[in-house]
Amino acid sequence: MVGHNQRMLVVALDTTTRTGSVALVRGHRVLAVREGDGGAAHATRLPGDVLGLLRDQGFEMAEVDVFGVAVGPGSFTGLRIGLASVQGLAFASGKPVVGVSAFDALAAAAWAARAPGADGPVAMWLDAQRLEVYAAAVRVSGDWDAAIDLDFEYLDPPSVAAPQAVLDRWSREAWWREATVAGGGALAYREVMSSPGGLRRPILDPTPLLAPAIGKLAERLAGRGLGVAPHALKPMYVRRPDAELARDRRRAGGP
């Protein structure tokens, strides 16, 4: 188990989106971050992207103290590849891993990038494909820059639904009028956001890369002894995987 150490070196990986990202974090400082090539599948880029960033920054794998990785929600294929890559690297190096919610990471990154004077929650839409979004709204408090633990209060817990259905639900809430909106789903369904009942302020564009926030959050959690063995890492699925849905249909005699 990794104890609290301000010099802890964290490798952070996000594969919840097509491009994804990888970052190195130490002492709450982002040493390097690299966005992935969205034209190439995660399977062809990993673990090469991680090893390449370490090499370019002059680090050896043996110097890594902990691995942080987004556990979802996001693309099922991307999540599986990201988790498997981190599990393999952590197992080979004998280091712990920390799974970080993509919503926590995006909330922290968006809160840090919010417009001056904004103090409302972060409302997030991640693209869930099939004309749906993964949605959540979080009130963030704490001092990100001073490395004081952030607190995440979920005003609307993670869900998956059509964008208009989420907007209809949120538009009835008082916090919605002050929210900062972020996420690839919010950008993909910008026209829904601009419809009656939508947000009257811009969506964060571009969406912040998640790996730096994953690294900072993983560093804090690992410093509190919350790193786990590679095999204990579990994905966060808001929607059930296709394989499970297909199996249930077959059992029910459906197509």
N, C-alpha and C positions, 0 to 999 in steps of 0.2 A: 504494500500500500504506500502511495506517495503522500508524505506529510506536507504541511504548509511550507512553501518555499517560494519566495519572491523571484527566484532565478529559475523556476521550473520552465523547461522548454516544452511547449505544446505544439503538436501537429494537429491542425483542424481541417476537416474535409466536409464539403457539402455536395451531395449529388441529388438533391431534391428537384433540381431544375435541369434543363437540357445542357446548359453550360456548366453549372456548378462552379466551385472554387475551392482552393486550398490555401491555407495560411499558416504562418509560424508566429507564435505568440510567446513572449517571455516577460515576466514581471508586469503584466497587464499592458504591455506595449506590443503592437503589431510590428514584427520585424519585416515581414514580407507577405504579400498576398498575390495570388495569380488566378485570373478567371480562366475557366476551361474553354476548349474549342467546341462550340456547339455543333459544328459540322461533323464531329467524330463521336462515336458512342463512348459512354463511360468505360465500357469493358475494354476498349482499345487504348484508353488513356491512363488507366489505373493498373498497378500502383505507380506507373511511370511519372505522372504529374507530381506525386508526393516526393518520390525519390529525386526528381529533377530539381524541385524547389529547395530541398535540403542541400543538395550538391551545390547549387548556384549560390546559396547563402553560406557555404563553407562548413556545413554541419555533417556529422556522421550519424547514422541511424542509432548508434549506441548512446548518443548524447540526448536523444529524445526521452523525456520523462513520462509523458502521458499523451494519449491520442484522444481527440474529441471528434465526434461525428454527428451529423444531423440524422436523427432517427425517424423523421417524418413529421407531418404527412408530406407526400410527394409522389413522384412516379414510382410505382412498385419495382420496376426494373432498376431504376436508378438507385433506389434505397438498398435493394439486395446487393448490388455491385459495390456501393459505397461501404456498407457494413461489412461485407465479405473482405474487401480490401483492407480495411482498418483492422479487422479481426486477424487477418493473416500477418500483417506487419507487427501488431501488438504481440501475437503469439510467438513470432520468431524472435522478437527482442525482449520478451518477458516483461512487458510494460502494461499498465492498466489502461482501460478505455473509459470514456465518459460519453454517454449518449445525451444529446441535447435536442430538445424540441425545436423544429424549424420555426414554430410560432414564437417561442421565447427568443430565439436568435433574431428573427425579423423585428419583433417588438423592440428589442434593445437597440438594434441598428437604426430603426426608423425613429425611435424616440431621440436618439443622439442626433439624427439628421433633420429633426422637425424644424418647422419655421420658427424664427425668433418670436418669443412670447407665447407660443402654443403650449397649452398645459392640459389638453384633453387626452383621452386614451388613444391607443393605436388600434385602428380597425384594419384587419388584414384579409385579403382574398388571395389565395394561392390557386393557380390553375389546376383543376382536377380533371381536365379533359371532359368529354361527353357533355359539353355545354353546362358544366357545373364548376363550382369553386369550393375549396376548403376555406372555411371562414372562422374567424375568432376575433374577439375584441379584448384588449388587455390594457389596464391602467398600470403604468410603470412608474416606480418611485425609487429614489436613491441617487447616488452621484456616480455616474458611469466613468467620468474622467478621473475622479479621485480614487477609483478602484474600491468604492464602498459597495457592498452587495446590493444589487437591485432587487426590488420586490415586484412580483408579477401578480396582479389581481385580475382574474378573468371575469369580465363583465358579461361576455357571451362565450361559452365554452366551444371548443372545436367541433365543427359540424361540416357536412357536405350537402350542398343543395344548389338549385339553380340560382344564378345571381339575383334575379328579380325577387325571388322568395326571401333571400337574405336581406336585401335592401328593404323590402316591405316590413320585415321584422325589426330591423335596426331603426327605421325611420320613426318608429313609435317610442324610441328610447331617448331620454333627455341628453345622455352623453353623446349621442350621434352628431349633434350640431357642432360639437367642438372637437371631433375626432380628426386625427391625422391618418390618412388612408395610404396603405402601402401593399405591395405584392404584385407578382406577375399576373394574377387573376384580375386585379383591379385595373391594370393597364389593358389587358385583353378585352375587358368588358367596360371600357371607359364610357361608352354610350349609355350603359345602364346607370352608371354613377351620375351622369349628367341629366338623367331623367327627373321628373317631379319626385321629390322626396330624397333625391340624391345629395351628394356633398356639393357645397358651393365653393370649395377651395381645391387647389390642384392636388393630384395624386403624386406621391414621391416618384420622380422619374429621372434617372433610372432607379430601379429597385436596388437597394444596397446589397452588395455581396454578403453572403451569410457566414463564410468561413472565419473572418476576423471576430465576429461576435461569438461564434461557436467556440473559438479558441479561448476568448476571455472568460466565457461562462464555464467552459471545461476546466480552466485553470483554477477558478474559484471552488468548483465542486470537488476537484481532485485535492485541493489544499485542505478541504474539510474531510478528507478521507472517503469520498464517495466514488472514487474510481472502482471499476469492477474488472473481473477477469474477462478476456475476450469472448468466451462462450456465453457469458451472461448478458451480452448486449442484445436488446430486443427492439424491433421496429415499432413505430407508432402508426397504426393504420386507423384512419378515420372511416374510410370506406373499406369493406371487406374485399380481399383479393378476388380477382376473376375466377381463379381455380376453385375457391370455396363456393362462390355463387353458382358456378357451373355444376359442381358436385351436388349441391342442394337441388338444383333443377332436375338433374338426372334421377335423384332419389324420389322426387315428387312426380316423376313421369313426364316432365316437361321437355321442351326441345333443348 
